[in-house]
Amino acid sequence: MTKDRRLYARFDIGMDENPKIFMLSDAAFRALIESTLYCRRQLTDGFIDDRLVSKRWSIGVVEELSGNDPDRPSWIKVDGGYQIHDFAEHQVTTADIQAKREAGRKGGQAKASKGVAPASKVLEQNAGTSLAKTETETETKRKDLSSELDEFDQWYAGYPRKEAKDAAKRAFTKARKSASLQELLSGLEQYARTMKGKERQYIALPATWLNAGRWQDEIPHQAVIDGPWSKSFHQKGMRA
């Protein structure tokens, strides 16, 4: 059965028996329902613009809905229009929708970070593959991902220009396919020494440095002599 994707509004089953609703004329009762549906559909959170009110409903209807209770009328006059009383307590609001979307986004990210494969991929696995093997492979992927992130963080901590971190992560993953962690750390240490005291604009972005294979650069002899910076570099955790 196809899922019903239409929007709905919520109405209390005893709404018509509420004293301030029971006394409304048929036209005013209809206007209250129509305005609620409109706000739900347009995501106005219960606000009805003056222009819409004057175009769709009579003055008498407006007076009924804004005066059917001395403290809590169905329509409350606000700047530029009317606000449906307690709309957010009974109907889905824009904030509710955004919160749901954010929760779904975070849930998807969490699932991806744990290495959980989509159902379609699981169904594609060979029927003879055991569940234990599948779980072992997933756990291995998680450990590899964790190890890779730890290595990157270790390398990135010592880079003298921290910008475009996401691009640097991608470049680091690519570089690790052809270079060891120690090679990347050693190359970075030497490069950082040559950049000591230079303006930021002359220091390559981390992703640029990695994509260009700069850890393989030949460093002038005078640039690799240990100095005060070297001690600071190692204190940041640059040893593999």
Backbone bond lengths (Angstrom), bond angles and torsions (degrees), N, CA, C in turn:
res aa  C-N    CA-C-N  psi(-1)  N-CA   C-N-CA  omega(-1)  CA-C   N-CA-C  phi
1 M - - - 1.472 - - 1.529 109.61 -
2 T 1.328 116.38 131.24 1.461 120.97 -178.93 1.529 110.61 -67.10
3 K 1.339 115.73 135.82 1.458 120.47 -179.59 1.523 110.58 -69.28
4 D 1.317 116.27 133.53 1.464 122.03 179.00 1.521 109.39 -76.71
5 R 1.324 117.22 112.92 1.467 121.81 -176.04 1.529 112.57 -102.99
6 R 1.334 116.95 12.48 1.458 119.01 178.32 1.535 110.37 -72.60
7 L 1.337 114.94 155.95 1.456 119.99 176.84 1.529 109.64 -86.02
8 Y 1.327 115.83 148.92 1.462 120.64 179.87 1.527 110.29 -130.14
9 A 1.332 115.16 153.71 1.460 121.21 173.69 1.531 107.46 -111.81
10 R 1.330 116.25 153.96 1.461 120.91 -177.44 1.528 110.44 -106.47
11 F 1.331 114.83 132.88 1.463 120.66 177.13 1.521 108.67 -132.95
12 D 1.312 115.14 132.66 1.467 120.83 178.15 1.524 109.90 -62.31
13 I 1.338 116.15 135.27 1.456 120.03 -177.93 1.538 112.28 -63.21
14 G 1.329 116.15 -20.79 1.464 119.59 178.14 1.513 112.79 -104.19
15 M 1.324 116.07 17.15 1.465 120.95 -176.89 1.526 112.42 -57.61
16 D 1.325 117.26 -41.88 1.469 120.23 -175.87 1.517 112.97 -68.12
17 E 1.349 117.68 -15.96 1.457 120.98 -179.33 1.530 112.34 -94.15
18 N 1.322 116.98 -5.78 1.461 120.32 176.74 1.533 108.63 -64.31
19 P 1.332 118.54 131.21 1.479 121.04 -176.39 1.522 114.31 -51.03
20 K 1.323 118.14 -40.20 1.462 118.30 -176.23 1.532 111.50 -77.56
21 I 1.337 117.23 -16.91 1.456 121.13 177.31 1.531 110.57 -93.11
22 F 1.326 115.24 -38.42 1.465 121.32 -177.34 1.528 112.28 -57.99
23 M 1.322 116.86 -33.47 1.461 121.08 -175.89 1.525 113.39 -85.99
24 L 1.326 118.12 -2.90 1.463 120.58 -179.19 1.521 111.22 -72.01
25 S 1.317 115.80 150.16 1.461 120.61 173.39 1.526 108.86 -71.42
26 D 1.323 116.78 164.49 1.461 120.10 178.60 1.527 111.08 -58.58
27 A 1.343 116.21 -38.50 1.464 120.57 -178.78 1.528 110.91 -66.16
28 A 1.332 117.13 -41.03 1.460 120.98 -179.43 1.528 110.88 -70.38
29 F 1.337 116.50 -39.60 1.462 120.01 177.89 1.532 110.30 -62.31
30 R 1.317 115.63 -43.87 1.458 120.36 178.29 1.537 110.83 -62.58
31 A 1.336 116.07 -40.98 1.461 120.25 179.77 1.530 111.41 -62.64
32 L 1.325 117.39 -37.77 1.459 121.44 178.65 1.527 110.70 -63.91
33 I 1.336 116.37 -42.87 1.466 120.45 178.32 1.526 110.19 -66.47
34 E 1.339 115.68 -46.10 1.468 119.94 -178.72 1.528 111.65 -61.46
35 S 1.325 116.57 -43.26 1.467 119.70 -178.58 1.523 111.48 -66.88
36 T 1.334 116.57 -36.00 1.464 120.20 177.73 1.524 110.50 -65.45
37 L 1.325 116.18 -44.79 1.470 120.55 178.73 1.531 110.64 -62.58
38 Y 1.332 115.71 -40.46 1.464 120.26 179.52 1.535 110.40 -61.05
39 C 1.331 116.44 -48.35 1.463 120.53 -178.17 1.534 111.77 -65.10
40 R 1.309 115.95 -36.13 1.470 119.64 177.60 1.521 110.26 -66.98
41 R 1.314 116.14 -41.69 1.461 121.65 -177.40 1.522 111.88 -70.28
42 Q 1.330 116.72 -40.49 1.464 121.67 -176.55 1.531 113.34 -92.88
43 L 1.329 116.88 -1.51 1.476 122.20 178.60 1.533 111.44 56.86
44 T 1.340 115.76 48.76 1.474 119.52 178.20 1.520 111.97 -94.91
45 D 1.335 116.38 0.41 1.467 121.91 -179.14 1.523 113.16 58.52
46 G 1.325 116.56 34.64 1.460 121.10 174.87 1.513 115.29 94.62
47 F 1.324 117.89 1.14 1.467 120.15 -179.49 1.524 109.85 -91.72
48 I 1.353 115.17 134.06 1.466 121.68 177.97 1.525 107.94 -121.41
49 D 1.296 116.55 120.45 1.466 121.74 -177.59 1.527 111.27 -67.22
50 D 1.329 116.10 143.69 1.462 122.30 179.19 1.527 112.26 -52.81
51 R 1.340 116.25 -38.39 1.464 120.21 -177.33 1.522 111.08 -65.50
52 L 1.307 116.63 -38.71 1.461 120.55 177.88 1.526 110.55 -68.80
53 V 1.310 115.71 -42.27 1.463 120.59 -179.26 1.524 110.43 -59.40
54 S 1.323 116.93 -48.68 1.465 120.78 -177.08 1.529 112.15 -67.77
55 K 1.314 116.98 -26.75 1.460 120.74 -178.37 1.524 112.36 -81.91
56 R 1.342 117.53 -33.75 1.462 120.67 -172.06 1.527 114.72 -101.00
57 W 1.350 117.26 -27.13 1.462 117.97 -173.60 1.533 111.62 -131.04
58 S 1.296 114.07 151.53 1.465 119.68 -177.24 1.529 111.21 -76.40
59 I 1.344 115.24 163.75 1.464 120.43 178.72 1.528 109.95 -61.08
60 G 1.328 116.01 -38.06 1.457 119.46 -179.55 1.521 112.10 -62.44
61 V 1.332 116.88 -40.18 1.468 121.36 178.07 1.518 110.47 -64.23
62 V 1.322 115.86 -43.85 1.467 120.74 -179.85 1.522 110.49 -61.47
63 E 1.329 116.10 -42.27 1.462 120.61 -179.77 1.530 111.23 -65.28
64 E 1.327 116.24 -37.69 1.463 119.84 178.09 1.530 111.15 -63.48
65 L 1.324 116.72 -49.61 1.468 121.23 -175.06 1.524 113.05 -71.75
66 S 1.329 116.26 -27.35 1.467 118.87 179.95 1.533 111.94 -94.63
67 G 1.337 115.77 0.80 1.460 118.00 -179.64 1.513 113.88 -134.49
68 N 1.347 117.82 16.54 1.466 119.79 -177.45 1.526 113.51 -82.96
69 D 1.334 117.36 1.24 1.467 121.34 173.06 1.529 107.14 -157.41
70 P 1.335 118.21 133.75 1.471 120.02 -176.48 1.530 113.66 -65.93
71 D 1.307 116.58 -29.06 1.469 119.76 -177.35 1.527 113.50 -108.46
72 R 1.343 116.94 -33.99 1.450 120.22 -175.70 1.526 111.31 -134.74
73 P 1.315 117.30 68.21 1.474 119.92 179.64 1.532 110.09 -67.39
74 S 1.311 117.04 159.36 1.461 121.32 -179.15 1.532 111.57 -63.24
75 W 1.335 116.16 -38.15 1.460 121.68 175.13 1.527 108.18 -115.66
76 I 1.318 117.33 128.32 1.464 121.87 178.80 1.525 108.52 -107.65
77 K 1.320 117.52 126.26 1.472 120.91 -178.91 1.520 109.48 -70.30
78 V 1.330 115.86 126.60 1.458 122.39 177.55 1.530 108.03 -132.16
79 D 1.306 115.79 174.79 1.458 120.14 -178.97 1.526 110.41 -62.69
80 G 1.306 116.70 119.27 1.464 121.69 176.67 1.507 115.53 87.83
81 G 1.347 118.67 -1.42 1.452 119.09 -179.46 1.518 112.63 169.18
82 Y 1.329 115.17 -144.38 1.463 121.69 -178.98 1.532 109.78 -132.52
83 Q 1.321 115.30 150.10 1.456 121.91 177.68 1.526 108.56 -115.93
84 I 1.340 116.97 128.21 1.463 120.77 178.12 1.522 108.89 -71.25
85 H 1.306 116.32 127.73 1.464 121.81 -176.10 1.529 111.55 -60.90
86 D 1.338 115.96 130.86 1.471 123.65 176.03 1.527 113.23 56.31
87 F 1.320 117.13 31.46 1.469 120.18 -179.00 1.528 111.41 -58.85
88 A 1.341 116.76 -45.21 1.472 120.96 -175.97 1.526 112.76 -66.81
89 E 1.344 117.14 -21.80 1.462 119.76 -179.56 1.521 112.52 -78.58
90 H 1.326 116.35 -20.14 1.459 119.60 -175.02 1.524 113.88 -117.55
91 Q 1.327 117.44 -23.37 1.460 120.72 -174.52 1.530 111.38 -116.11
92 V 1.320 115.67 160.92 1.463 121.30 175.69 1.522 108.35 -73.74
93 T 1.322 116.96 130.65 1.467 121.77 -178.93 1.523 110.98 -105.78
94 T 1.324 115.03 170.97 1.464 120.34 176.78 1.520 110.46 -59.81
95 A 1.326 116.67 -40.06 1.469 120.43 179.26 1.523 111.14 -63.25
96 D 1.331 117.27 -37.59 1.467 121.15 177.67 1.523 110.80 -62.29
97 I 1.315 116.19 -43.56 1.468 121.31 -179.10 1.517 110.63 -65.44
98 Q 1.334 116.53 -44.22 1.458 120.47 179.92 1.520 111.25 -64.15
99 A 1.337 116.71 -39.50 1.462 120.42 179.20 1.526 110.69 -64.64
100 K 1.326 116.36 -39.30 1.462 120.43 179.35 1.516 110.70 -66.15
101 R 1.331 116.52 -41.57 1.465 120.45 178.63 1.519 111.08 -64.36
102 E 1.332 116.30 -41.35 1.458 120.88 179.91 1.522 110.74 -65.10
103 A 1.343 116.40 -40.72 1.460 120.44 178.40 1.526 110.17 -63.23
104 G 1.339 116.23 -40.07 1.458 119.71 177.81 1.509 112.10 -65.88
105 R 1.342 116.59 -39.14 1.465 120.71 179.40 1.525 110.74 -64.59
106 K 1.340 115.99 -44.71 1.451 119.97 179.73 1.520 111.17 -66.25
107 G 1.347 116.07 -36.96 1.456 119.46 178.09 1.514 111.43 -63.94
108 G 1.334 115.83 -39.67 1.464 119.88 177.92 1.509 111.92 -65.82
109 Q 1.337 116.98 -40.30 1.459 120.78 178.23 1.520 111.00 -65.05
110 A 1.343 115.67 -40.76 1.457 119.45 179.90 1.520 110.58 -64.38
111 K 1.321 116.34 -40.62 1.456 120.31 179.74 1.525 110.30 -65.43
112 A 1.342 116.19 -40.59 1.462 119.76 -179.99 1.523 111.34 -66.48
113 S 1.352 116.54 -40.28 1.463 120.06 -178.29 1.522 112.12 -67.55
114 K 1.341 116.62 -23.25 1.460 120.62 178.95 1.522 112.09 -88.66
115 G 1.325 115.53 -0.95 1.457 118.31 177.31 1.509 113.55 74.59
116 V 1.334 118.21 25.52 1.456 121.23 -179.62 1.516 108.67 -79.20
117 A 1.322 117.03 123.12 1.456 121.72 -177.55 1.517 110.58 -80.36
118 P 1.354 118.64 146.01 1.457 121.51 176.53 1.514 110.36 -60.40
119 A 1.326 116.58 155.85 1.458 120.94 -178.08 1.517 111.55 -58.95
120 S 1.340 117.33 -36.52 1.459 120.75 -179.02 1.519 111.77 -61.29
121 K 1.360 115.63 -37.39 1.456 120.24 178.70 1.519 111.25 -69.31
122 V 1.315 115.30 -37.77 1.463 119.42 179.79 1.517 110.29 -63.00
123 L 1.351 116.37 -40.39 1.449 120.56 -178.99 1.514 112.30 -68.10
124 E 1.329 116.40 -23.04 1.452 120.65 -179.85 1.521 112.74 -79.18
125 Q 1.310 117.44 -13.31 1.455 120.73 -179.15 1.520 110.02 -64.64
126 N 1.296 115.18 150.39 1.461 120.82 178.40 1.517 110.15 -58.32
127 A 1.331 116.29 136.37 1.461 120.13 -176.02 1.515 112.16 -61.50
128 G 1.331 116.36 -23.17 1.459 118.56 -178.46 1.514 114.11 -87.05
129 T 1.348 117.53 -3.33 1.455 120.60 -179.89 1.518 109.82 -72.61
130 S 1.273 117.21 126.72 1.465 120.35 -176.76 1.515 111.18 -76.95
131 L 1.329 116.54 154.13 1.462 122.28 178.58 1.523 110.05 -62.55
132 A 1.319 116.37 -37.32 1.463 120.02 -179.16 1.525 110.95 -61.96
133 K 1.337 116.67 -41.33 1.468 120.85 179.74 1.522 110.59 -65.12
134 T 1.347 115.76 -42.37 1.461 120.34 179.68 1.525 110.94 -60.96
135 E 1.329 116.59 -43.96 1.461 120.85 -179.90 1.518 110.85 -65.77
136 T 1.337 117.11 -37.30 1.470 120.94 179.16 1.520 110.78 -64.72
137 E 1.337 116.04 -42.88 1.468 120.05 179.70 1.517 110.80 -64.51
138 T 1.326 116.71 -40.66 1.465 120.66 179.07 1.519 111.00 -63.46
139 E 1.329 116.25 -42.92 1.461 120.77 179.82 1.522 110.77 -64.01
140 T 1.342 116.28 -38.16 1.469 120.57 178.06 1.517 111.19 -63.10
141 K 1.335 115.94 -41.64 1.459 120.03 178.37 1.522 110.95 -62.93
142 R 1.326 115.68 -39.25 1.465 119.47 179.05 1.518 110.51 -62.82
143 K 1.319 116.56 -43.98 1.460 120.26 -179.40 1.522 111.25 -65.52
144 D 1.352 115.84 -40.10 1.467 119.26 178.66 1.513 110.84 -62.69
145 L 1.344 115.85 -42.72 1.464 120.22 179.82 1.515 110.55 -63.93
146 S 1.324 117.29 -43.50 1.458 121.85 179.43 1.513 110.92 -62.35
147 S 1.345 115.95 -42.63 1.463 120.50 -179.73 1.522 110.88 -64.28
148 E 1.342 115.38 -41.61 1.455 120.02 -179.67 1.524 111.25 -63.17
149 L 1.343 116.69 -41.46 1.460 120.79 178.80 1.521 110.96 -65.86
150 D 1.340 117.34 -38.62 1.455 120.72 178.29 1.523 110.55 -63.38
151 E 1.343 116.57 -41.59 1.462 120.89 179.40 1.521 110.75 -64.21
152 F 1.332 115.81 -43.75 1.462 118.98 -179.86 1.523 111.37 -62.54
153 D 1.320 116.29 -45.52 1.467 120.05 -179.64 1.523 110.62 -60.17
154 Q 1.317 116.49 -38.11 1.458 121.39 178.72 1.526 110.26 -64.36
155 W 1.339 116.31 -43.23 1.453 120.69 -179.95 1.531 111.18 -70.31
156 Y 1.335 115.97 -44.46 1.463 120.93 -175.47 1.526 112.02 -65.92
157 A 1.339 116.26 -29.65 1.468 120.08 -179.16 1.518 111.98 -59.57
158 G 1.336 116.94 -29.63 1.458 119.51 -177.57 1.510 115.25 -98.87
159 Y 1.346 116.99 -1.06 1.461 118.14 -177.99 1.527 109.61 -74.93
160 P 1.317 118.37 132.75 1.477 121.47 -173.06 1.527 115.99 -73.98
161 R 1.330 117.93 -7.66 1.472 120.06 177.85 1.518 108.61 -135.77
162 K 1.309 116.60 106.59 1.466 120.97 -174.40 1.523 110.68 -98.24
163 E 1.328 114.99 93.09 1.459 122.22 178.23 1.523 109.14 -143.24
164 A 1.336 116.83 155.28 1.469 123.10 176.76 1.526 110.84 50.34
165 K 1.323 115.47 58.29 1.470 120.91 -174.66 1.523 112.35 -63.37
166 D 1.322 117.52 -39.86 1.466 119.60 -179.30 1.521 111.45 -62.23
167 A 1.321 116.17 -42.14 1.469 120.06 177.78 1.527 109.94 -65.35
168 A 1.323 116.24 -36.66 1.463 120.26 178.62 1.523 110.81 -64.72
169 K 1.334 117.75 -38.51 1.471 120.90 178.43 1.516 110.84 -60.94
170 R 1.324 115.93 -44.40 1.464 119.38 -179.82 1.522 110.86 -64.75
171 A 1.311 116.05 -41.88 1.462 119.87 179.99 1.527 110.75 -67.02
172 F 1.320 117.42 -36.35 1.461 121.45 179.64 1.535 110.27 -65.14
173 T 1.335 116.41 -44.11 1.463 120.44 178.26 1.520 110.80 -58.89
174 K 1.315 116.20 -41.79 1.459 121.17 178.70 1.532 111.18 -66.35
175 A 1.331 116.09 -42.41 1.467 120.21 -178.59 1.523 111.96 -65.79
176 R 1.320 116.73 -34.27 1.468 120.70 -178.30 1.524 112.57 -66.04
177 K 1.320 117.51 -15.15 1.461 120.01 178.36 1.520 111.77 -73.39
178 S 1.332 115.82 -21.19 1.465 119.33 -178.44 1.523 113.73 -122.40
179 A 1.326 116.80 -4.25 1.470 119.73 -178.51 1.521 109.68 -138.99
180 S 1.323 116.12 148.56 1.459 120.27 177.35 1.518 109.98 -79.67
181 L 1.310 115.81 163.78 1.453 119.92 177.38 1.517 110.46 -60.52
182 Q 1.317 116.77 -40.53 1.462 120.34 -179.00 1.526 111.64 -62.88
183 E 1.336 116.47 -38.06 1.469 119.73 178.20 1.527 110.89 -64.22
184 L 1.329 116.26 -41.95 1.462 120.06 179.45 1.519 112.02 -66.93
185 L 1.328 116.42 -39.05 1.457 120.40 179.06 1.524 111.27 -68.44
186 S 1.326 116.20 -43.45 1.470 119.88 -179.37 1.521 110.69 -64.93
187 G 1.357 115.43 -43.02 1.459 119.02 179.37 1.514 111.54 -63.68
188 L 1.318 116.48 -38.80 1.463 120.99 178.37 1.520 111.19 -66.12
189 E 1.319 117.07 -41.23 1.464 120.20 -179.34 1.524 110.65 -60.70
190 Q 1.317 115.38 -42.95 1.467 119.39 179.62 1.533 110.89 -67.26
191 Y 1.338 116.00 -41.33 1.464 119.42 -179.79 1.522 110.87 -65.26
192 A 1.318 116.53 -41.30 1.455 120.62 -178.92 1.525 110.92 -61.88
193 R 1.338 116.06 -36.11 1.473 118.86 177.61 1.521 110.94 -63.62
194 T 1.344 116.55 -41.44 1.466 119.03 -178.51 1.525 112.02 -68.20
195 M 1.337 117.25 -23.90 1.457 122.27 -177.69 1.526 112.96 -92.34
196 K 1.316 117.03 -5.31 1.451 120.27 -177.92 1.532 111.14 -58.35
197 G 1.331 115.53 126.38 1.459 121.08 177.82 1.514 113.91 86.64
198 K 1.343 118.52 -5.01 1.457 120.58 -178.96 1.530 110.58 -88.35
199 E 1.324 115.61 155.82 1.458 120.50 179.72 1.526 110.06 -67.94
200 R 1.325 114.59 151.88 1.472 121.36 -174.87 1.525 112.45 -55.82
201 Q 1.327 116.80 -37.19 1.458 120.43 -175.23 1.519 113.09 -65.03
202 Y 1.340 116.97 -19.44 1.460 120.35 -179.73 1.530 112.83 -91.88
203 I 1.317 116.47 -4.58 1.458 121.00 179.00 1.526 108.69 -94.06
204 A 1.321 117.41 127.18 1.464 121.35 -177.65 1.525 111.54 -63.72
205 L 1.315 116.16 146.92 1.454 119.72 172.42 1.531 108.45 -62.50
206 P 1.319 118.52 146.59 1.464 120.11 -176.93 1.523 113.91 -55.94
207 A 1.347 117.27 -41.18 1.463 119.90 179.34 1.520 111.00 -66.00
208 T 1.338 116.42 -38.89 1.469 120.57 178.14 1.521 110.66 -62.77
209 W 1.323 115.78 -43.86 1.466 121.09 179.70 1.527 111.13 -60.11
210 L 1.320 116.29 -43.98 1.471 121.05 -178.71 1.518 111.80 -70.67
211 N 1.322 117.36 -45.43 1.462 120.41 -178.16 1.519 112.52 -64.60
212 A 1.326 115.64 -26.68 1.468 119.68 179.81 1.524 112.04 -87.92
213 G 1.311 118.22 -0.22 1.461 121.01 179.81 1.519 112.55 65.24
214 R 1.330 116.83 35.73 1.456 121.10 -173.11 1.529 113.86 -67.72
215 W 1.342 117.91 -14.64 1.460 118.56 177.94 1.531 111.59 -66.32
216 Q 1.344 115.69 -13.22 1.458 120.74 -179.96 1.528 112.69 -93.51
217 D 1.348 116.67 -0.55 1.467 120.32 -178.11 1.527 111.08 -60.76
218 E 1.335 115.31 146.81 1.460 120.36 172.45 1.527 107.87 -85.40
219 I 1.301 116.60 123.01 1.456 121.95 -176.76 1.524 110.11 -98.13
220 P 1.335 118.10 132.15 1.471 121.06 176.94 1.529 110.48 -53.69
221 H 1.321 115.46 145.22 1.465 120.64 -175.33 1.531 112.56 -55.65
222 Q 1.310 117.46 -41.65 1.453 119.97 -176.39 1.524 112.36 -68.71
223 A 1.330 116.05 -18.75 1.459 118.87 -177.44 1.521 112.75 -83.23
224 V 1.333 117.68 -15.84 1.452 119.97 -176.31 1.514 112.82 -102.95
225 I 1.322 117.25 5.42 1.456 120.33 176.68 1.515 109.34 -69.31
226 D 1.308 116.93 129.18 1.463 120.47 -177.93 1.516 110.79 -61.01
227 G 1.312 115.50 140.78 1.459 120.98 178.16 1.504 109.16 -146.89
228 P 1.306 118.11 -168.35 1.469 122.39 -179.35 1.527 112.69 -56.87
229 W 1.363 116.78 -33.34 1.454 119.05 -177.25 1.518 111.02 -66.06
230 S 1.346 116.70 -36.01 1.460 120.29 -177.31 1.507 111.35 -57.74
231 K 1.341 117.10 -43.23 1.465 120.84 179.38 1.511 110.41 -61.78
232 S 1.342 116.65 -41.47 1.458 120.85 179.77 1.514 110.34 -65.83
233 F 1.336 116.08 -38.18 1.455 121.50 -178.96 1.517 110.87 -61.73
234 H 1.317 116.84 -45.82 1.451 120.62 -178.45 1.518 112.09 -70.57
235 Q 1.332 116.78 -29.86 1.460 119.99 178.00 1.520 111.44 -65.93
236 K 1.344 117.93 -20.86 1.448 121.80 179.42 1.517 111.43 -82.34
237 G 1.311 117.29 -0.35 1.459 119.38 175.30 1.503 113.24 92.49
238 M 1.355 117.30 34.69 1.441 119.01 -175.74 1.521 112.55 -87.85
239 R 1.322 118.43 -3.76 1.466 118.69 175.11 1.516 108.99 -75.92
240 A 1.325 117.62 139.47 1.454 122.18 -179.02 1.521 110.48 -70.08
